[in-house]
Amino acid sequence: MKRAFDFILSLILILIFSPILFGCFLMVRFTSRGHALYWSRRVGKNNVIFLMPKFRSMKLDTPQVATHLLQSSESFLTPVGSFLRKTSLDELPQLWSVLTGGMSIVGPRPALFNQDDLIALRTSHQVHTLRPGITGWAQVNGRDEISIEDKVVFDKYYLDHFSFGFDIKILFLTLLKVLKREGVSH
């Protein structure tokens, strides 16, 4: 049922947000050099690496590390990067990954391929068995402001308490967080 829900909802959201997707695409293309989409190597279900699309909010020469590990991450942002991140519009292309089955709407955020500490912790708690999501329990409980250990605690809680109702609650809380722009540190 979760996969059917993900497929239908992502298809509907892609159709609804297509004008915004197109606008973001144009904003990125006309304000910085390079492609509008950035395909990030991420860790998916069962620790399989996949490519996750995002609107490119960082300059082309930005190191491939978690943003919080960059010295003065703001200096790597494109002219529209801060806006895209604060509004979470950079995440919209991930609906494609949900549509194609690499991601879910709700689940643990996919780790970068080189976040060995996060990958190891998730694996030790069986969280790696979940399909990663655009949003998740850790996202609505701190997002960029919580430690890796705390993220895994929230991810494990989600694994242990998964239900359709819990997913709906997370979606509702995500909408509130995005509208308030809470939990975004860059």
MARKOL-452866 format. One record per atom (N, C-alpha, C): residue number from 0; residue in three letters; x, y, z negated. Coordinates in pm, 1 decimal, always signed. Atoms other than C-alpha are relative to their C-alpha. Example, Ala and Ser with C-alpha at 12.3 -4.5 7.8 and 13.67 -1.06 7.14 Angstrom:
# residues 2
NODE   nr  rest         u         v         w
NODE    0   ALA     +89.0    -119.0      +0.0
NODE    0   ALA   +1230.0    -450.0    -780.0
NODE    0   ALA     +90.0    +120.0      +0.0
NODE    1   SER     -82.0    -119.0      +6.0
NODE    1   SER   +1367.0    -106.0    -714.0
NODE    1   SER     -77.0    +109.0     -73.0
This chain:
# residues 186
NODE   nr  rest         u         v         w
NODE    0   MET     +82.8    -119.8      +0.0
NODE    0   MET      +0.0      +0.0      +0.0
NODE    0   MET     +86.6    +125.4      +0.0
NODE    1   LYS     -86.3    -117.6      +8.2
NODE    1   LYS    +286.2    +240.8     -81.6
NODE    1   LYS     +54.0     +36.7    +138.0
NODE    2   ARG     -55.1     -27.0    -133.4
NODE    2   ARG    +438.3    +204.7    +267.7
NODE    2   ARG    -106.1     +59.5     +92.4
NODE    3   ALA    +109.2     -54.0     -81.3
NODE    3   ALA    +100.2    +267.0    +434.9
NODE    3   ALA     -29.2    +145.0     -38.8
NODE    4   PHE     +21.1    -136.0     +48.9
NODE    4   PHE     +45.8    +574.4    +217.0
NODE    4   PHE    +111.4     +92.1     +50.1
NODE    5   ASP    -113.8     -80.1     -46.4
NODE    5   ASP    +396.5    +702.0    +301.2
NODE    5   ASP     -10.8     +31.4    +148.8
NODE    6   PHE      +8.5     -17.0    -144.7
NODE    6   PHE    +343.9    +649.9    +674.0
NODE    6   PHE    -108.5    +101.1     +37.0
NODE    7   ILE    +113.4     -87.9     -33.4
NODE    7   ILE      +3.9    +819.0    +689.3
NODE    7   ILE     +25.0    +142.0     -48.3
NODE    8   LEU     -23.7    -134.1     +54.1
NODE    8   LEU     +99.3   +1109.6    +461.2
NODE    8   LEU    +111.9     +71.4     +75.3
NODE    9   SER    -109.3     -65.9     -72.1
NODE    9   SER    +429.0   +1177.6    +641.1
NODE    9   SER     -44.7     +42.5    +139.8
NODE   10   LEU     +50.8     -35.8    -132.5
NODE   10   LEU    +254.2   +1175.1    +980.0
NODE   10   LEU     -88.7    +124.1      -8.3
NODE   11   ILE     +88.1    -116.2     +19.2
NODE   11   ILE     -12.4   +1417.9    +854.9
NODE   11   ILE     +82.8    +125.4     -31.8
NODE   12   LEU     -81.6    -115.6     +38.5
NODE   12   LEU    +250.3   +1645.2    +694.8
NODE   12   LEU     +86.5     +50.9    +115.7
NODE   13   ILE     -77.9     -42.7    -117.4
NODE   13   ILE    +465.8   +1648.4   +1009.3
NODE   13   ILE     -89.4     +82.6     +92.5
NODE   14   LEU     +92.7     -74.6     -86.2
NODE   14   LEU    +161.2   +1761.1   +1209.5
NODE   14   LEU     -35.7    +135.1     -60.8
NODE   15   ILE     +37.4    -125.1     +66.7
NODE   15   ILE     +57.8   +2022.7    +952.7
NODE   15   ILE    +116.5     +98.9      -1.2
NODE   16   PHE    -116.3     -87.8     +14.1
NODE   16   PHE    +410.2   +2159.5    +905.8
NODE   16   PHE     +78.2     +20.8    +129.3
NODE   17   SER     -76.9     -13.8    -124.1
NODE   17   SER    +515.4   +2142.9   +1272.1
NODE   17   SER     +34.1    +144.9     +34.8
NODE   18   PRO     -41.7    -138.8     -27.1
NODE   18   PRO    +502.4   +2524.7   +1313.8
NODE   18   PRO    +112.6     +46.7     -93.9
NODE   19   ILE    -104.8     -37.8     +96.2
NODE   19   ILE    +714.8   +2566.9    +998.1
NODE   19   ILE    +129.6     -72.0     +34.6
NODE   20   LEU    -118.3     +74.8     -42.3
NODE   20   LEU    +954.2   +2293.6   +1112.7
NODE   20   LEU     +66.6     +69.8    +119.1
NODE   21   PHE     -53.1     -68.1    -118.2
NODE   21   PHE    +993.9   +2470.9   +1446.5
NODE   21   PHE     +61.5    +134.4     -38.2
NODE   22   GLY     -53.2    -129.5     +45.4
NODE   22   GLY   +1042.1   +2808.9   +1274.1
NODE   22   GLY    +132.2     -15.2     -72.8
NODE   23   CYS    -125.9     +24.8     +72.0
NODE   23   CYS   +1309.3   +2669.7   +1042.8
NODE   23   CYS    +110.6     -39.5     +97.4
NODE   24   PHE     -96.1     +41.4    -102.1
NODE   24   PHE   +1480.8   +2504.5   +1338.5
NODE   24   PHE     +57.8    +123.6     +69.4
NODE   25   LEU     -45.7    -121.1     -68.9
NODE   25   LEU   +1497.4   +2840.2   +1518.0
NODE   25   LEU     +82.9     +90.2     -91.5
NODE   26   MET     -75.3     -83.5     +95.5
NODE   26   MET   +1613.1   +3028.1   +1205.1
NODE   26   MET    +143.2     -49.1     -14.4
NODE   27   VAL    -134.5     +55.3     +17.9
NODE   27   VAL   +1907.4   +2793.5   +1155.9
NODE   27   VAL     +81.7     +19.0    +127.9
NODE   28   ARG     -72.6      -7.5    -127.2
NODE   28   ARG   +2002.8   +2787.4   +1525.1
NODE   28   ARG     +44.8    +142.4     +32.4
NODE   29   PHE     -33.0    -137.2     -37.2
NODE   29   PHE   +1997.8   +3165.8   +1563.1
NODE   29   PHE     +82.2     +75.9    -103.9
NODE   30   THR     -76.3     -71.5    +103.0
NODE   30   THR   +2177.6   +3253.6   +1238.2
NODE   30   THR    +136.0     -61.6     -29.6
NODE   31   SER    -130.5     +63.1     +23.3
NODE   31   SER   +2472.7   +3013.2   +1244.1
NODE   31   SER     +32.5     -93.4    +115.8
NODE   32   ARG     -40.0     +90.4    -108.5
NODE   32   ARG   +2673.0   +2804.7   +1486.5
NODE   32   ARG     -19.9    -144.7     -44.9
NODE   33   GLY     +19.6    +141.3     +30.6
NODE   33   GLY   +2614.8   +2430.6   +1506.8
NODE   33   GLY    -145.0     -42.3     +13.8
NODE   34   HIS    +134.1     +56.8     -10.4
NODE   34   HIS   +2312.2   +2205.2   +1508.9
NODE   34   HIS     -89.5     +47.6    -114.7
NODE   35   ALA     +95.6     -40.5    +103.3
NODE   35   ALA   +1998.0   +2297.6   +1316.2
NODE   35   ALA     -19.9    -109.6    -103.7
NODE   36   LEU     +15.6    +111.3     +92.5
NODE   36   LEU   +1973.0   +1951.7   +1163.3
NODE   36   LEU    +135.8     -53.1     -41.2
NODE   37   TYR    -119.7     +64.1     +54.3
NODE   37   TYR   +2237.3   +1799.3    +941.2
NODE   37   TYR     -41.3    -140.6     -39.6
NODE   38   TRP     +30.4    +139.8     +31.4
NODE   38   TRP   +2236.8   +1419.6    +921.2
NODE   38   TRP     +98.3     -45.9    -106.7
NODE   39   SER     -82.7     +32.6    +116.1
NODE   39   SER   +2370.6   +1334.0    +577.0
NODE   39   SER      +3.5    -150.7     -22.7
NODE   40   ARG     -13.3    +142.4     +32.5
NODE   40   ARG   +2508.0    +987.4    +498.3
NODE   40   ARG     -43.9     -20.7    -144.7
NODE   41   ARG     +59.5     +22.2    +131.6
NODE   41   ARG   +2298.3    +866.6    +205.0
NODE   41   ARG     -12.8    -148.7     -29.1
NODE   42   VAL     +15.8    +138.0     +44.9
NODE   42   VAL   +2248.3    +550.7      +4.1
NODE   42   VAL    -148.6     -28.9     -14.3
NODE   43   GLY    +140.6     +36.4      +0.9
NODE   43   GLY   +1914.2    +385.3     +62.5
NODE   43   GLY     -28.1    -121.1     -85.0
NODE   44   LYS     +42.7    +120.1     +72.4
NODE   44   LYS   +1731.3     +82.6     -68.0
NODE   44   LYS    +107.2    -107.7     +11.7
NODE   45   ASN    -101.8    +105.6      +8.9
NODE   45   ASN   +1969.9    -194.8    -177.5
NODE   45   ASN    +138.7     +48.7     +40.8
NODE   46   ASN    -129.9     -63.9     -24.8
NODE   46   ASN   +2264.1     +45.5    -135.0
NODE   46   ASN     +43.3      -1.9    +146.2
NODE   47   VAL     -29.7      -7.1    -143.0
NODE   47   VAL   +2242.6     +44.7    +245.9
NODE   47   VAL     +10.3    +148.0     +40.2
NODE   48   ILE     -20.5    -138.4     -44.7
NODE   48   ILE   +2380.8    +364.7    +402.2
NODE   48   ILE     -93.5     +30.0    +117.3
NODE   49   PHE     +83.7     -45.9    -110.8
NODE   49   PHE   +2140.6    +558.2    +626.0
NODE   49   PHE     +25.0    +148.9     +21.3
NODE   50   LEU     -15.3    -142.3     -30.6
NODE   50   LEU   +2134.0    +900.8    +789.9
NODE   50   LEU    -130.0     +71.7     -32.3
NODE   51   MET    +116.1     -75.3     +45.3
NODE   51   MET   +1898.0   +1149.9    +625.9
NODE   51   MET      +6.8    +141.2     +57.6
NODE   52   PRO      -2.9    -134.3     -57.9
NODE   52   PRO   +1804.9   +1468.0    +815.4
NODE   52   PRO     -43.4    +108.2     -98.7
NODE   53   LYS     +37.2    -121.1     +73.3
NODE   53   LYS   +1791.1   +1810.2    +654.0
NODE   53   LYS     +25.4    +117.1     +92.9
NODE   54   PHE     -39.9    -120.9     -70.6
NODE   54   PHE   +1786.9   +2157.8    +797.0
NODE   54   PHE    +133.3     +43.4     -58.3
NODE   55   ARG    -134.9     -35.0     +44.0
NODE   55   ARG   +2148.0   +2269.5    +781.7
NODE   55   ARG      -3.7    +134.3     -72.8
NODE   56   SER      -3.7    -120.9     +83.3
NODE   56   SER   +2183.8   +2520.4    +499.2
NODE   56   SER    +144.0     +38.6     -35.0
NODE   57   MET    -140.7     -24.6     +31.2
NODE   57   MET   +2562.5   +2497.6    +467.7
NODE   57   MET     +78.7     +17.1    +130.4
NODE   58   LYS     -87.3     -21.2    -115.7
NODE   58   LYS   +2839.7   +2605.7    +703.8
NODE   58   LYS     +60.5    -132.1     +45.3
NODE   59   LEU     -50.9    +123.7     -59.9
NODE   59   LEU   +2996.9   +2347.0    +933.4
NODE   59   LEU    +120.6     -58.4     -72.8
NODE   60   ASP    -122.7     +48.3     +63.3
NODE   60   ASP   +3324.5   +2323.0    +738.1
NODE   60   ASP     -17.1     -35.1    -148.5
NODE   61   THR     +26.5     +31.5    +141.1
NODE   61   THR   +3158.5   +2243.1    +402.1
NODE   61   THR     +37.8    -145.6     -28.6
NODE   62   PRO     -33.4    +138.9     +36.6
NODE   62   PRO   +3305.4   +1933.7    +228.8
NODE   62   PRO    -126.5     -81.7     -29.4
NODE   63   GLN    +114.9     +87.4     +23.4
NODE   63   GLN   +3067.3   +1635.6    +205.3
NODE   63   GLN      +2.4     -53.2    -142.7
NODE   64   VAL     +10.6     +36.3    +141.3
NODE   64   VAL   +3023.2   +1633.3    -171.0
NODE   64   VAL    -129.1     +60.0     -53.2
NODE   65   ALA    +117.8     -58.3     +64.2
NODE   65   ALA   +2735.3   +1704.6    -403.6
NODE   65   ALA     +25.3    +149.2     -21.5
NODE   66   THR     -15.2    -145.7      +5.1
NODE   66   THR   +2675.2   +2080.3    -404.7
NODE   66   THR     +53.9     +49.0    -132.9
NODE   67   HIS     -46.3     -46.0    +130.8
NODE   67   HIS   +2736.3   +2110.4    -778.3
NODE   67   HIS    +150.9     -19.6     -17.7
NODE   68   LEU    -144.1     +21.9      +8.7
NODE   68   LEU   +3095.2   +1989.9    -718.0
NODE   68   LEU     +80.9    +102.4     +80.4
NODE   69   LEU     -69.5    -102.3     -79.1
NODE   69   LEU   +3177.2   +2275.8    -479.8
NODE   69   LEU     +35.1    +120.1     -86.0
NODE   70   GLN     -36.0    -126.9     +63.4
NODE   70   GLN   +3368.1   +2574.7    -610.3
NODE   70   GLN     -75.3    +108.9     +74.8
NODE   71   SER     +81.7    -108.5     -57.2
NODE   71   SER   +3137.0   +2874.7    -545.7
NODE   71   SER     -79.7     -48.2    +120.7
NODE   72   SER     +79.8     +59.2    -108.0
NODE   72   SER   +2882.0   +2679.1    -342.9
NODE   72   SER     -72.1    +105.4     +83.7
NODE   73   GLU     +68.5    -106.4     -73.1
NODE   73   GLU   +2712.6   +3005.6    -244.5
NODE   73   GLU     +79.6     +45.7    +121.4
NODE   74   SER     -83.8     -45.1    -112.2
NODE   74   SER   +3009.3   +3090.2     -19.1
NODE   74   SER     -10.2     -94.0    +120.4
NODE   75   PHE     +15.3     +95.2    -110.5
NODE   75   PHE   +2930.4   +2781.9    +193.1
NODE   75   PHE    -136.8      +9.5     +66.7
NODE   76   LEU    +135.3      -9.6     -54.5
NODE   76   LEU   +2566.2   +2877.2    +256.1
NODE   76   LEU      -2.4     +78.4    +131.2
NODE   77   THR     +24.5     -75.5    -122.7
NODE   77   THR   +2453.1   +2987.9    +600.9
NODE   77   THR     -84.6    +122.2     -36.4
NODE   78   PRO     +82.4    -117.7     +31.9
NODE   78   PRO   +2266.3   +3322.0    +626.8
NODE   78   PRO    -141.4     -32.8     -48.7
NODE   79   VAL    +135.0     +37.6     +46.1
NODE   79   VAL   +1932.9   +3141.8    +578.5
NODE   79   VAL      +3.2    -117.8     -97.5
NODE   80   GLY     -13.8    +118.3     +84.3
NODE   80   GLY   +2069.4   +2858.1    +362.8
NODE   80   GLY     -61.9     +13.9    -137.0
NODE   81   SER     +54.7     -20.2    +134.1
NODE   81   SER   +1974.9   +3004.5     +27.9
NODE   81   SER    -152.4      -3.1      +3.2
NODE   82   PHE    +145.4      -1.5     -15.7
NODE   82   PHE   +1619.3   +3069.2    +144.8
NODE   82   PHE     -53.0    -141.7     +22.5
NODE   83   LEU     +45.0    +136.1     -29.4
NODE   83   LEU   +1584.7   +2717.5    +286.4
NODE   83   LEU      +4.9     -88.5    -124.4
NODE   84   ARG     -13.9     +83.9    +119.7
NODE   84   ARG   +1710.0   +2559.5     -36.9
NODE   84   ARG     -97.1     +40.8    -110.1
NODE   85   LYS     +88.1     -45.5    +108.5
NODE   85   LYS   +1511.6   +2775.8    -279.7
NODE   85   LYS    -146.2     -31.6     +27.8
NODE   86   THR    +138.3     +32.6     -36.2
NODE   86   THR   +1190.5   +2707.0     -87.8
NODE   86   THR     -17.6    -149.1     +28.2
NODE   87   SER      -3.4    +143.2     -31.7
NODE   87   SER   +1286.2   +2338.4     -30.4
NODE   87   SER     -40.1     -30.2    +143.8
NODE   88   LEU     +30.8     +22.7    -140.7
NODE   88   LEU   +1216.7   +2386.1    +340.6
NODE   88   LEU    +107.7     -82.7     +69.5
NODE   89   ASP    -107.5     +82.3     -59.1
NODE   89   ASP   +1553.6   +2223.2    +413.8
NODE   89   ASP     -31.7    -148.9      -9.1
NODE   90   GLU     +35.3    +140.4     +21.2
NODE   90   GLU   +1395.0   +1896.5    +294.9
NODE   90   GLU    -105.6     -52.2     +97.9
NODE   91   LEU    +111.2     +42.8     -86.0
NODE   91   LEU   +1107.5   +1889.3    +547.0
NODE   91   LEU     +37.3    -104.6    +105.6
NODE   92   PRO     -31.9    +103.8     -99.1
NODE   92   PRO   +1294.4   +1688.1    +816.3
NODE   92   PRO      +5.2    -142.0     -57.5
NODE   93   GLN      -2.1    +133.1     +61.2
NODE   93   GLN   +1309.9   +1400.7    +567.1
NODE   93   GLN    -132.1     -73.9     +19.4
NODE   94   LEU    +126.2     +66.0     -32.7
NODE   94   LEU    +948.0   +1334.8    +657.8
NODE   94   LEU     +20.5     -99.7    +114.6
NODE   95   TRP     -33.0     +93.4    -107.3
NODE   95   TRP   +1097.2   +1169.5    +967.4
NODE   95   TRP     +51.5    -132.4     -59.0
NODE   96   SER     -53.3    +121.2     +64.3
NODE   96   SER   +1288.2    +926.9    +743.9
NODE   96   SER    -109.1     -79.3     -70.2
NODE   97   VAL    +113.6     +69.3     +62.2
NODE   97   VAL    +965.3    +848.4    +559.0
NODE   97   VAL     -81.7     -69.4    +108.8
NODE   98   LEU     +77.6     +56.0    -110.0
NODE   98   LEU    +780.6    +793.0    +885.7
NODE   98   LEU     +65.6    -126.1     +56.2
NODE   99   THR     -71.6    +114.1     -58.3
NODE   99   THR   +1051.3    +554.2   +1011.3
NODE   99   THR     +34.5    -109.2    -102.5
NODE  100   GLY     -15.4    +104.2    +101.1
NODE  100   GLY   +1071.9    +363.6    +679.3
NODE  100   GLY    +128.4      +3.0     -80.2
NODE  101   GLY    -124.2      -8.7     +76.3
NODE  101   GLY   +1414.8    +468.3    +549.3
NODE  101   GLY     -18.0     +61.9    -137.5
NODE  102   MET     +27.6     -67.1    +126.8
NODE  102   MET   +1263.2    +675.3    +270.2
NODE  102   MET    -148.4     -14.7     -33.1
NODE  103   SER    +137.1      -6.2     +47.9
NODE  103   SER    +945.2    +708.2     +68.1
NODE  103   SER     -29.5    +145.6     -34.5
NODE  104   ILE     +32.6    -135.4     +46.8
NODE  104   ILE    +758.7   +1022.7     -27.8
NODE  104   ILE     +50.7     +14.9    -143.4
NODE  105   VAL     -41.6      -4.1    +140.3
NODE  105   VAL    +824.4    +942.4    -396.2
NODE  105   VAL     +94.8    -116.2     -28.6
NODE  106   GLY    -101.4     +98.5     +37.8
NODE  106   GLY   +1130.7    +759.5    -527.3
NODE  106   GLY    +122.8     +74.5     -46.5
NODE  107   PRO    -121.2     -70.7     +41.2
NODE  107   PRO   +1478.2    +836.9    -657.1
NODE  107   PRO     +63.8     +70.7    +119.4
NODE  108   ARG     -66.7     -72.3    -109.3
NODE  108   ARG   +1658.7   +1099.4    -449.9
NODE  108   ARG    +119.3     -80.9     +47.7
NODE  109   PRO    -111.8     +80.4     -50.8
NODE  109   PRO   +1909.5    +927.1    -220.0
NODE  109   PRO    +135.0     +63.0     -32.9
NODE  110   ALA    -134.8     -47.0     +34.3
NODE  110   ALA   +2267.8    +956.5    -341.1
NODE  110   ALA     +80.7     +19.8    +127.9
NODE  111   LEU     -97.5     -11.7    -107.5
NODE  111   LEU   +2542.7   +1079.2    -113.0
NODE  111   LEU     +83.4    -127.1      +3.2
NODE  112   PHE     -78.1    +122.8     -17.1
NODE  112   PHE   +2755.8    +794.8     +23.3
NODE  112   PHE    +120.8      -6.5     -93.1
NODE  113   ASN    -120.8      -2.9     +82.2
NODE  113   ASN   +3047.1    +906.4    -197.5
NODE  113   ASN     -26.9     +31.2    -147.2
NODE  114   GLN     +33.7     -21.5    +141.1
NODE  114   GLN   +2863.4    +953.5    -529.6
NODE  114   GLN      +8.0    -134.0     -73.7
NODE  115   ASP     -22.4    +133.7     +55.3
NODE  115   ASP   +3015.5    +634.9    -670.1
NODE  115   ASP     -55.5     -17.0    -140.6
NODE  116   ASP     +49.7     +10.5    +137.1
NODE  116   ASP   +2921.5    +711.3   -1030.9
NODE  116   ASP    -151.9     -17.8      -2.7
NODE  117   LEU    +146.0      +9.7      -6.3
NODE  117   LEU   +2552.4    +761.2    -948.4
NODE  117   LEU     -42.7    -134.6     +59.3
NODE  118   ILE     +32.4    +127.9     -64.7
NODE  118   ILE   +2544.0    +456.9    -718.5
NODE  118   ILE     +20.1    -116.0     -97.7
NODE  119   ALA     -29.5    +107.7     +95.1
NODE  119   ALA   +2705.1    +233.8    -983.4
NODE  119   ALA    -103.0      -3.9    -113.2
NODE  120   LEU     +99.4      -4.4    +108.1
NODE  120   LEU   +2467.4    +350.9   -1258.6
NODE  120   LEU    -136.4     -49.3     +47.8
NODE  121   ARG    +129.2     +44.0     -52.6
NODE  121   ARG   +2161.0    +303.5   -1040.0
NODE  121   ARG      -0.8    -150.5     +25.0
NODE  122   THR      -8.1    +143.3     -27.2
NODE  122   THR   +2278.8     -43.0    -937.4
NODE  122   THR      -8.2     -79.8    -130.8
NODE  123   SER      +2.1     +71.7    +127.8
NODE  123   SER   +2337.3    -146.9   -1298.9
NODE  123   SER    -138.2      +0.8     -65.1
NODE  124   HIS    +135.7      -7.5     +54.8
NODE  124   HIS   +1979.0     -42.1   -1380.9
NODE  124   HIS    -106.3     -45.9    +101.1
NODE  125   GLN     +89.6     +53.0    -103.8
NODE  125   GLN   +1826.3    -203.4   -1065.9
NODE  125   GLN     -77.3    +107.3     +77.5
NODE  126   VAL     +68.0    -108.6     -70.3
NODE  126   VAL   +1715.8    +138.8    -936.7
NODE  126   VAL     +28.0      -7.4    +149.8
NODE  127   HIS     -36.1     +10.9    -141.8
NODE  127   HIS   +1891.7     +60.0    -608.2
NODE  127   HIS     -99.1     -84.2     +80.1
NODE  128   THR     +99.3     +83.2     -68.5
NODE  128   THR   +1604.8    -178.8    -528.2
NODE  128   THR    -118.5     +81.7     +51.2
NODE  129   LEU    +108.2     -88.8     -43.8
NODE  129   LEU   +1372.7    +119.1    -471.4
NODE  129   LEU     +37.8     +72.5    +129.3
NODE  130   ARG     -21.0     -84.6    -117.0
NODE  130   ARG   +1332.5    +303.8    -143.9
NODE  130   ARG     +15.7    +144.2     -51.3
NODE  131   PRO     -18.0    -136.6     +49.0
NODE  131   PRO   +1469.1    +658.2    -199.4
NODE  131   PRO    -113.2     +91.4     +46.9
NODE  132   GLY    +111.8     -89.2     -30.9
NODE  132   GLY   +1223.5    +946.6    -196.4
NODE  132   GLY     +39.3    +144.3     +23.7
NODE  133   ILE     -17.0    -144.2     -17.7
NODE  133   ILE   +1187.8   +1307.7     -94.9
NODE  133   ILE      -7.0     +67.6    -135.9
NODE  134   THR     +10.0     -49.4    +137.0
NODE  134   THR   +1083.3   +1374.6    -451.8
NODE  134   THR      -7.1    -120.9     -92.4
NODE  135   GLY      +3.5    +108.9     +95.9
NODE  135   GLY   +1091.2   +1170.3    -768.1
NODE  135   GLY     -15.3     +50.5    -142.3
NODE  136   TRP     +18.8     -33.0    +141.6
NODE  136   TRP   +1054.0   +1161.2   -1144.0
NODE  136   TRP    +115.2     +87.2     -51.0
NODE  137   ALA    -113.7     -84.0     +41.6
NODE  137   ALA   +1404.5   +1303.0   -1195.3
NODE  137   ALA     -10.4    +140.2     +60.3
NODE  138   GLN     +14.4    -130.6     -66.3
NODE  138   GLN   +1327.8   +1583.4    -946.7
NODE  138   GLN     -91.7     +91.7     -79.5
NODE  139   VAL     +95.3     -85.0     +72.2
NODE  139   VAL   +1031.9   +1707.1   -1147.6
NODE  139   VAL     +38.8     +19.2    -145.6
NODE  140   ASN     -47.2     -13.8    +137.8
NODE  140   ASN   +1225.1   +1672.3   -1473.7
NODE  140   ASN    +137.2     +65.3      -8.5
NODE  141   GLY    -124.3     -74.5      +9.6
NODE  141   GLY   +1519.7   +1894.7   -1393.5
NODE  141   GLY     +76.4     +17.8    +128.8
NODE  142   ARG     -62.7      -9.6    -132.3
NODE  142   ARG   +1640.0   +1835.7   -1036.3
NODE  142   ARG    +150.3     +19.1      -9.7
NODE  143   ASP    -143.6     -26.2      +0.5
NODE  143   ASP   +1985.0   +1998.3   -1011.9
NODE  143   ASP     +55.1     +31.1    -139.0
NODE  144   GLU     -42.0     -46.3    +132.2
NODE  144   GLU   +1993.7   +2090.2   -1379.8
NODE  144   GLU     +26.2    -111.6    -100.3
NODE  145   ILE     -20.6    +110.7     +93.2
NODE  145   ILE   +2026.1   +1741.7   -1533.8
NODE  145   ILE    +121.4     -82.9     +42.0
NODE  146   SER    -119.6     +81.9     -25.1
NODE  146   SER   +2322.2   +1507.8   -1562.8
NODE  146   SER     -34.8    -124.4     +81.6
NODE  147   ILE     +18.4    +124.7     -75.1
NODE  147   ILE   +2370.9   +1197.5   -1350.2
NODE  147   ILE     -60.0    -107.7     -90.4
NODE  148   GLU     +51.8     +99.9     +93.3
NODE  148   GLU   +2306.4    +982.3   -1656.2
NODE  148   GLU    -149.2     +20.7     -25.0
NODE  149   ASP    +142.4     -28.8     +22.0
NODE  149   ASP   +1975.3   +1158.6   -1721.2
NODE  149   ASP     -82.9     -30.6    +124.1
NODE  150   LYS     +71.8     +34.0    -123.2
NODE  150   LYS   +1875.9   +1122.4   -1354.7
NODE  150   LYS     -29.0    -149.3      +5.4
NODE  151   VAL     +18.6    +145.3      -5.1
NODE  151   VAL   +1926.8    +747.6   -1379.1
NODE  151   VAL    -101.7     -45.5    -103.9
NODE  152   VAL    +102.0     +32.3    +101.2
NODE  152   VAL   +1720.0    +734.2   -1700.9
NODE  152   VAL    -139.4     +26.6     +57.7
NODE  153   PHE    +129.6     -31.4     -61.6
NODE  153   PHE   +1433.7    +906.6   -1514.4
NODE  153   PHE     -31.1     -96.8    +114.4
NODE  154   ASP     +18.8     +95.7    -110.0
NODE  154   ASP   +1484.7    +681.0   -1209.9
NODE  154   ASP     -42.3    -136.9     -52.6
NODE  155   LYS     +33.3    +129.4     +61.6
NODE  155   LYS   +1472.5    +371.2   -1431.7
NODE  155   LYS    -143.1      +3.1     -55.7
NODE  156   TYR    +136.1     -14.8     +50.4
NODE  156   TYR   +1156.0    +500.9   -1597.6
NODE  156   TYR     -98.8     -14.8    +115.1
NODE  157   TYR     +87.6     +10.8    -117.4
NODE  157   TYR   +1000.9    +538.8   -1252.0
NODE  157   TYR     -10.2    -146.0     +45.6
NODE  158   LEU      -1.4    +141.4     -39.1
NODE  158   LEU   +1104.2    +183.0   -1160.4
NODE  158   LEU     -89.9     -83.0     -91.6
NODE  159   ASP     +74.8     +78.2     +98.7
NODE  159   ASP    +948.5     +44.9   -1479.4
NODE  159   ASP    -148.3     +36.4      -7.8
NODE  160   HIS    +137.4     -47.2     +16.7
NODE  160   HIS    +626.5    +249.5   -1459.0
NODE  160   HIS     -68.0     +35.4    +131.8
NODE  161   PHE     +55.1     -33.7    -130.0
NODE  161   PHE    +558.2    +270.2   -1086.8
NODE  161   PHE    -148.1     -33.7     +10.5
NODE  162   SER    +140.3     +22.6     -34.5
NODE  162   SER    +194.0    +308.2    -985.5
NODE  162   SER     -40.1    +108.5    +100.1
NODE  163   PHE     +49.9     -99.6     -94.9
NODE  163   PHE      -4.9    +493.9    -721.1
NODE  163   PHE     -34.6    +129.3     -73.7
NODE  164   GLY     +34.8    -117.3     +79.9
NODE  164   GLY    -135.0    +727.9    -991.1
NODE  164   GLY    +122.8     +78.6     -44.2
NODE  165   PHE    -124.4     -65.9     +40.0
NODE  165   PHE    +219.7    +800.5   -1110.7
NODE  165   PHE     +58.3     +76.8    +118.8
NODE  166   ASP     -47.3     -69.4    -119.3
NODE  166   ASP    +319.8    +888.2    -751.7
NODE  166   ASP     -79.9    +128.4     +23.9
NODE  167   ILE     +84.7    -119.0     -18.9
NODE  167   ILE     +24.4   +1129.6    -725.6
NODE  167   ILE     +36.8    +107.1    -102.8
NODE  168   LYS     -41.7     -94.8    +103.8
NODE  168   LYS    +126.8   +1291.1   -1055.8
NODE  168   LYS    +131.5     +67.0     +38.8
NODE  169   ILE    -130.0     -54.6     -40.7
NODE  169   ILE    +485.3   +1334.5    -927.5
NODE  169   ILE     -17.3     +96.3    +116.5
NODE  170   LEU     +24.7     -91.0    -113.4
NODE  170   LEU    +357.6   +1487.8    -600.7
NODE  170   LEU     -58.8    +132.3     -47.7
NODE  171   PHE     +60.7    -121.5     +53.9
NODE  171   PHE    +142.7   +1734.6    -794.7
NODE  171   PHE    +103.6     +84.8     -74.2
NODE  172   LEU    -104.3     -72.8     +73.6
NODE  172   LEU    +431.9   +1827.3   -1026.5
NODE  172   LEU    +106.1     +58.3     +94.4
NODE  173   THR     -95.3     -50.1     -99.5
NODE  173   THR    +663.2   +1862.8    -724.2
NODE  173   THR     -52.6    +127.7     +63.5
NODE  174   LEU     +60.8    -118.8     -59.8
NODE  174   LEU    +424.1   +2109.0    -563.1
NODE  174   LEU     +11.7    +119.4     -93.8
NODE  175   LEU     -12.6    -108.5     +98.2
NODE  175   LEU    +420.2   +2315.5    -883.4
NODE  175   LEU    +144.3     +49.0     -11.0
NODE  176   LYS    -142.3     -36.6     +11.6
NODE  176   LYS    +802.4   +2308.9    -910.5
NODE  176   LYS     +46.1     +78.4    +121.9
NODE  177   VAL     -40.2     -68.9    -123.5
NODE  177   VAL    +847.4   +2412.8    -547.0
NODE  177   VAL     -59.4    +140.5      +3.3
NODE  178   LEU     +64.1    -132.1      -0.5
NODE  178   LEU    +597.5   +2697.3    -579.2
NODE  178   LEU     +65.7     +93.7    -101.9
NODE  179   LYS     -66.9     -81.5    +102.3
NODE  179   LYS    +772.8   +2819.0    -897.0
NODE  179   LYS    +149.2     +12.3     +24.3
NODE  180   ARG    -143.4      +4.3     -32.7
NODE  180   ARG   +1118.8   +2748.2    -742.2
NODE  180   ARG     +82.8     -38.8    -122.4
NODE  181   GLU     -69.1     +47.3    +119.7
NODE  181   GLU   +1220.7   +2565.9   -1059.3
NODE  181   GLU     +98.8    -110.4     +31.8
NODE  182   GLY     -95.6    +109.8      -7.2
NODE  182   GLY   +1526.9   +2344.2   -1092.3
NODE  182   GLY     +98.4      +5.9    +114.4
NODE  183   VAL     -95.7     -14.1    -110.2
NODE  183   VAL   +1720.2   +2472.0    -790.5
NODE  183   VAL    +113.1     +89.3     -47.1
NODE  184   SER    -111.2     -77.5     +54.1
NODE  184   SER   +2066.4   +2584.9    -892.8
NODE  184   SER     +82.7     +68.2    +107.9
NODE  185   HIS     -77.7     -62.2    -107.5
NODE  185   HIS   +2194.7   +2700.6    -551.3
NODE  185   HIS     -90.5     +43.1    +113.8
